[in-house]
Amino acid sequence: MRRFFGIPEIGDHRFPILLLANMVNKAKIEELVKEKLDEKAFLVDVQVSASNVIKVFVDSFDGLTIDQCVKINRHLENSLDRETEDFELQVSSPGLTESFRVKEQYLKNAGREVEIVTTDGTKRSGLLKEVKPEFVLLETSAREKVEGHKKKQLVVREHQIEYSDIKSAKVVVSFK
């Protein structure tokens, strides 16, 4: 097997192993981030691309500050070895338009208007009334024709939606 400047050829069966040895470990990143979170903050997601771009998404029940992101970023920078792991690091909140990924996001947004799409394709928007360990309670309201009335009436319904039935959920942004 020929080598050019110590780089294995594509046919070298050890080539994938060498690439994996230099990838950043997602579980290690999650553990390091959790070390720097206070009791009101929570980890939403960690993404590590094949090119070692690390994206860390954190949030807090009180809102996330830039100082908190900087603190987590510095902790990660100091804990990871750039000699063995070449990486790019981004620490931020998940953003308003992103779907919820963890139950803490439902708890944080209780009392707000959300849009939930279920696994069967049903889309509902309404008030996130309650967040329970197994499900959420969504209150919707719509004007509907009610028997005995000439005009449409405001009808309020509650929908119990289990987490396993939720395809996506996010806050409805309103500029009222």
C-alpha positions as CSV (number, residue, x, y, z in Angstrom):
1,M,0.0,0.0,0.0
2,R,1.5,3.4,-1.0
3,R,1.3,6.4,1.1
4,F,1.8,10.0,0.1
5,F,3.2,12.2,2.9
6,G,1.8,9.8,5.5
7,I,-1.8,10.2,4.3
8,P,-3.5,6.8,3.8
9,E,-4.9,6.0,0.4
10,I,-8.7,5.8,0.0
11,G,-8.5,2.0,-0.3
12,D,-6.7,1.8,3.1
13,H,-9.1,0.0,5.5
14,R,-7.7,2.1,8.4
15,F,-8.7,5.4,6.7
16,P,-12.2,5.6,8.3
17,I,-10.8,4.8,11.7
18,L,-8.3,7.6,11.4
19,L,-11.1,10.0,10.6
20,L,-13.3,8.9,13.6
21,A,-10.4,9.2,16.0
22,N,-10.3,13.0,15.3
23,M,-14.0,13.6,15.6
24,V,-15.4,15.4,18.6
25,N,-17.5,13.2,21.0
26,K,-21.0,14.6,21.3
27,A,-21.6,12.9,24.7
28,K,-18.4,14.6,26.0
29,I,-19.7,18.0,24.8
30,E,-23.1,17.5,26.5
31,E,-21.4,16.6,29.8
32,L,-19.1,19.7,29.6
33,V,-22.1,22.0,28.8
34,K,-24.2,20.6,31.7
35,E,-21.3,21.4,34.1
36,K,-21.8,25.1,33.4
37,L,-25.6,25.3,33.5
38,D,-27.3,26.8,36.5
39,E,-30.6,25.4,37.9
40,K,-32.7,27.5,35.5
41,A,-30.8,26.7,32.3
42,F,-31.1,23.6,30.2
43,L,-29.4,21.9,27.3
44,V,-31.6,21.8,24.2
45,D,-29.3,20.1,21.7
46,V,-25.7,19.5,20.6
47,Q,-24.8,18.9,17.0
48,V,-21.4,17.8,15.7
49,S,-20.9,17.7,12.0
50,A,-18.5,15.4,10.2
51,S,-16.2,18.4,9.8
52,N,-16.2,19.0,13.6
53,V,-18.5,22.0,13.6
54,I,-20.0,21.9,17.1
55,K,-23.3,23.7,17.6
56,V,-24.5,23.9,21.2
57,F,-28.1,25.1,21.9
58,V,-29.0,26.1,25.4
59,D,-31.9,27.9,26.9
60,S,-33.1,29.2,30.3
61,F,-36.4,29.7,32.0
62,D,-35.3,33.3,32.6
63,G,-34.0,33.8,29.1
64,L,-30.4,33.3,27.9
65,T,-27.9,36.0,28.1
66,I,-24.8,36.5,25.9
67,D,-22.6,36.2,29.0
68,Q,-24.0,32.7,29.7
69,C,-23.2,31.7,26.1
70,V,-19.7,33.1,26.4
71,K,-19.2,31.3,29.7
72,I,-20.2,28.0,28.1
73,N,-18.1,28.7,25.0
74,R,-15.0,29.4,27.1
75,H,-15.5,26.3,29.2
76,L,-15.7,24.1,26.1
77,E,-12.7,25.8,24.5
78,N,-10.6,25.2,27.7
79,S,-11.8,21.6,28.1
80,L,-11.2,20.4,24.5
81,D,-7.7,19.9,23.1
82,R,-7.3,21.6,19.7
83,E,-4.1,19.5,19.1
84,T,-6.2,16.3,18.9
85,E,-9.6,17.8,18.0
86,D,-9.7,20.5,15.4
87,F,-13.2,22.1,15.7
88,E,-15.4,25.2,15.2
89,L,-17.6,26.1,18.1
90,Q,-21.0,27.9,18.2
91,V,-23.0,28.4,21.4
92,S,-26.5,30.0,21.2
93,S,-30.1,29.7,22.1
94,P,-32.3,27.7,19.8
95,G,-34.1,30.7,18.4
96,L,-37.8,31.6,18.2
97,T,-38.6,29.9,14.9
98,E,-37.1,26.6,15.8
99,S,-39.2,23.6,16.9
100,F,-39.1,22.4,20.5
101,R,-36.7,19.6,21.1
102,V,-36.9,19.0,24.9
103,K,-39.8,19.1,27.4
104,E,-38.2,22.0,29.3
105,Q,-39.1,24.2,26.2
106,Y,-42.7,23.3,26.7
107,L,-42.5,24.2,30.4
108,K,-40.8,27.5,29.5
109,N,-43.5,28.4,27.0
110,A,-46.6,27.4,29.1
111,G,-49.2,30.2,28.8
112,R,-48.0,31.3,25.4
113,E,-49.5,30.7,22.0
114,V,-47.9,27.7,20.2
115,E,-48.4,25.8,17.0
116,I,-48.3,22.0,17.2
117,V,-48.2,19.7,14.2
118,T,-49.1,16.1,15.1
119,T,-47.7,12.9,13.5
120,D,-50.9,12.5,11.5
121,G,-50.4,16.0,10.0
122,T,-53.0,17.9,12.1
123,K,-51.9,21.5,12.7
124,R,-53.3,23.3,15.8
125,S,-52.5,26.7,17.2
126,G,-53.6,27.8,20.6
127,L,-52.7,28.5,24.2
128,L,-50.3,26.0,25.8
129,K,-52.4,25.6,28.9
130,E,-50.7,22.8,30.8
131,V,-47.5,20.8,30.5
132,K,-47.6,17.3,32.1
133,P,-44.9,14.6,32.1
134,E,-46.8,12.5,29.4
135,F,-48.7,15.2,27.4
136,V,-49.5,18.9,26.8
137,L,-52.9,20.5,27.0
138,L,-53.6,22.9,24.1
139,E,-56.5,25.3,24.3
140,T,-57.8,26.3,20.8
141,S,-60.6,28.7,19.9
142,A,-62.4,29.3,16.6
143,R,-65.6,30.8,15.4
144,E,-67.9,28.0,14.3
145,K,-71.6,27.6,13.3
146,V,-73.4,26.4,16.4
147,E,-76.9,24.9,16.2
148,G,-79.5,27.3,17.4
149,H,-77.5,30.5,16.6
150,K,-77.6,32.6,13.5
151,K,-74.0,33.9,13.7
152,K,-70.9,31.9,14.3
153,Q,-70.0,31.5,17.9
154,L,-66.6,31.4,19.6
155,V,-65.9,27.7,20.5
156,V,-63.1,26.9,22.9
157,R,-61.7,23.4,23.0
158,E,-58.9,21.6,24.9
159,H,-56.8,19.1,23.2
160,Q,-54.7,16.6,25.2
161,I,-51.6,15.8,23.0
162,E,-49.1,13.2,24.0
163,Y,-45.4,14.0,23.3
164,S,-45.1,10.8,21.1
165,D,-47.8,12.3,18.8
166,I,-46.1,15.6,18.3
167,K,-44.1,16.0,15.1
168,S,-43.2,19.6,15.8
169,A,-44.1,22.4,18.2
170,K,-43.0,26.0,18.2
171,V,-44.0,29.4,19.6
172,V,-46.3,31.6,17.5
173,V,-44.5,34.9,17.2
174,S,-46.9,37.8,17.4
175,F,-46.2,41.5,17.0
176,K,-49.4,42.9,18.5
